[in-house]
């Protein structure tokens, strides 16, 4: 028996589930025929999907894909959601439904990390999601004194490092980026905080090193 993927549309204002379909095309058609706007809905998929985590801040602390938060603290926040400030990466308020969905997704994939190789794969996955969020932020930016191409050129090495899960190295490069109208100190600090929170890799200490990379004389 083949498992069927279900797509859900949840009203952003009411938090209520209004549509369920077997695929995104059918879902969009249902919403269109009802003369409604798909932008008024959160589009969710079964747990099999590659879920992009948007939640970045809880009560002023960056928790973006953070292991400790999503596996230990998030459940308590969920129980008392109304008394917490939960924001996405654009500093926009997050609904309780979104929080609970990410709680299920993030805690599951963090708990599934297996050893150092699993940590590397996790960081690569989160790195690519991080880039998706960055591109979304660019979409909502009115570039005036700086162009998207200039931004892309500045961040080329950072993006390459993030894509390979090398968050520590990416943060070091971020610190050297020249500020401009888009890459403000505040925005760069936000990116650094998000990479800090999401970093699953425990870097080796002197006692852990197996090999030495040394120039031969």
C-alpha positions in Angstrom: 0.0 0.0 0.0 1.4 3.4 -1.0 1.4 6.2 1.5 -0.4 9.3 0.4 1.1 12.7 1.1 -1.5 15.2 2.4 -1.2 19.0 2.0 -3.0 21.3 4.5 -4.1 24.9 4.3 -4.4 26.6 7.7 -6.0 30.1 7.9 -3.3 32.5 9.2 -5.9 34.7 11.0 -8.0 32.0 12.7 -5.4 29.2 13.0 -8.0 26.8 11.7 -7.5 24.0 9.2 -9.7 24.8 6.2 -8.4 22.6 3.3 -6.8 19.2 2.8 -5.7 17.9 -0.6 -3.5 15.1 -2.0 -1.2 17.6 -3.8 -0.5 21.4 -4.0 -2.2 21.9 -7.3 -5.5 20.6 -6.1 -5.2 22.6 -2.9 -4.6 25.8 -4.9 -7.6 25.0 -7.1 -9.9 24.6 -4.1 -8.8 27.9 -2.7 -9.1 29.6 -6.0 -12.6 28.2 -6.6 -13.7 29.6 -3.2 -12.5 33.0 -4.3 -9.9 33.1 -1.6 -6.2 34.0 -1.5 -3.6 31.3 -1.0 -1.4 33.9 0.7 -3.9 34.0 3.6 -2.9 30.4 4.5 -0.1 28.5 6.0 0.6 25.6 3.6 1.7 22.5 5.6 2.7 19.0 4.5 2.9 15.7 6.2 5.9 15.0 8.4 7.8 13.6 5.5 8.5 17.0 4.0 11.7 19.0 4.3 10.3 21.6 6.7 12.1 24.9 6.7 12.3 26.3 10.3 11.4 30.0 10.5 11.3 30.5 14.3 14.4 32.4 15.4 13.7 34.2 18.7 11.8 33.2 21.9 11.7 35.8 24.6 14.6 37.7 23.1 16.9 34.7 22.8 17.9 33.2 19.4 16.7 29.6 19.3 17.0 28.9 15.6 17.2 25.1 15.3 18.9 25.0 18.7 19.3 21.5 20.1 18.8 22.4 23.7 15.8 24.6 23.1 13.8 22.3 20.8 14.5 19.1 22.7 14.2 20.4 26.3 12.6 23.9 26.6 10.2 24.2 23.7 7.5 21.9 25.2 7.2 24.2 28.2 6.8 27.2 25.9 4.1 25.4 24.0 2.2 24.7 27.2 2.2 28.4 28.0 2.5 29.9 24.5 0.4 33.1 25.2 2.9 34.3 27.8 6.0 34.1 25.5 7.2 36.3 22.7 7.9 34.1 19.7 9.3 35.7 16.5 10.4 34.4 13.1 13.7 35.3 11.4 12.1 38.6 10.2 11.1 39.5 13.8 7.4 38.8 12.9 5.1 37.2 15.5 4.7 33.4 15.2 1.3 31.7 15.6 0.8 28.9 18.1 0.1 26.5 15.3 3.4 27.3 13.6 5.3 26.9 16.8 3.8 23.5 17.5 4.5 22.4 13.9 8.1 23.4 14.2 8.3 21.8 17.6 7.4 18.4 16.1 9.7 18.9 13.1 12.8 20.3 14.8 12.8 18.1 17.8 12.4 15.0 15.6 15.2 15.8 13.3 17.5 17.0 16.1 16.9 13.8 18.0 17.7 11.8 14.9 21.3 13.1 14.7 23.6 10.2 14.8 27.3 10.8 15.6 29.7 13.3 14.0 28.6 12.3 10.5 25.0 13.0 11.4 26.0 16.4 12.8 27.6 17.3 9.6 24.6 16.3 7.5 22.3 18.2 9.9 24.3 21.4 9.5 24.3 21.0 5.7 20.5 20.6 5.8 20.1 23.6 8.1 22.6 25.6 6.1 20.6 25.3 2.9 17.4 26.2 4.8 19.2 29.2 6.2 20.0 30.4 2.6 16.3 30.0 1.7 15.4 32.3 4.6 18.1 34.8 3.5 16.7 34.9 0.0 13.2 35.4 1.4 14.5 38.4 3.3 16.0 39.8 0.1 12.6 39.5 -1.6 11.0 41.7 1.0 13.8 44.3 0.8 13.6 47.5 -1.3 17.2 47.8 -2.6 18.0 51.4 -3.2 21.6 52.3 -2.5 22.9 48.7 -2.9 22.0 46.0 -5.5 21.2 42.3 -4.9 24.2 41.5 -7.1 26.5 43.5 -4.8 25.1 41.7 -1.8 25.6 38.3 -3.5 29.2 39.1 -4.4 29.9 40.1 -0.8 28.4 37.0 0.7 29.7 34.5 -1.9 32.2 32.9 0.4 29.8 32.9 3.4 27.1 31.1 1.4 29.6 28.5 0.2 30.6 27.8 3.8 27.0 27.7 5.0 26.1 25.2 2.3 28.7 22.8 3.5 27.6 23.2 7.2 30.8 25.1 8.1 29.0 27.5 10.4 32.0 28.5 12.5 34.0 29.4 9.5 31.0 31.3 8.0 30.7 33.4 11.1 34.4 34.3 11.0 33.9 35.6 7.4 30.7 37.4 8.3 32.7 39.4 10.8 34.8 40.8 8.0 31.9 41.9 5.7 31.8 45.6 5.1 28.5 47.1 6.2 26.0 48.7 3.8 22.3 49.6 3.7 21.3 46.0 3.7 24.1 44.3 5.6 23.8 46.4 8.6 25.6 45.5 11.9 22.2 44.4 13.3 21.4 42.1 10.4 24.8 40.5 10.3 24.6 40.0 14.1 21.3 38.3 13.6 22.8 35.9 11.0 25.7 35.1 13.4 23.2 34.4 16.2 21.2 32.1 14.0 24.3 30.1 12.9 25.5 30.0 16.5 22.2 28.6 17.8 21.9 26.0 15.0 25.4 24.7 15.1 25.2 21.0 15.9 28.9 20.2 15.6 31.0 20.0 18.7 34.4 21.0 17.5 37.4 19.0 18.5 39.7 19.9 21.4 43.4 19.3 21.6 42.7 15.9 23.2 40.3 14.9 20.4 42.6 15.4 17.4 43.3 12.2 15.4 45.4 13.8 12.7 47.7 16.7 12.2 47.7 18.9 9.1 51.3 20.0 8.9 53.5 21.2 6.1 56.3 18.8 5.4 59.8 20.3 5.6 
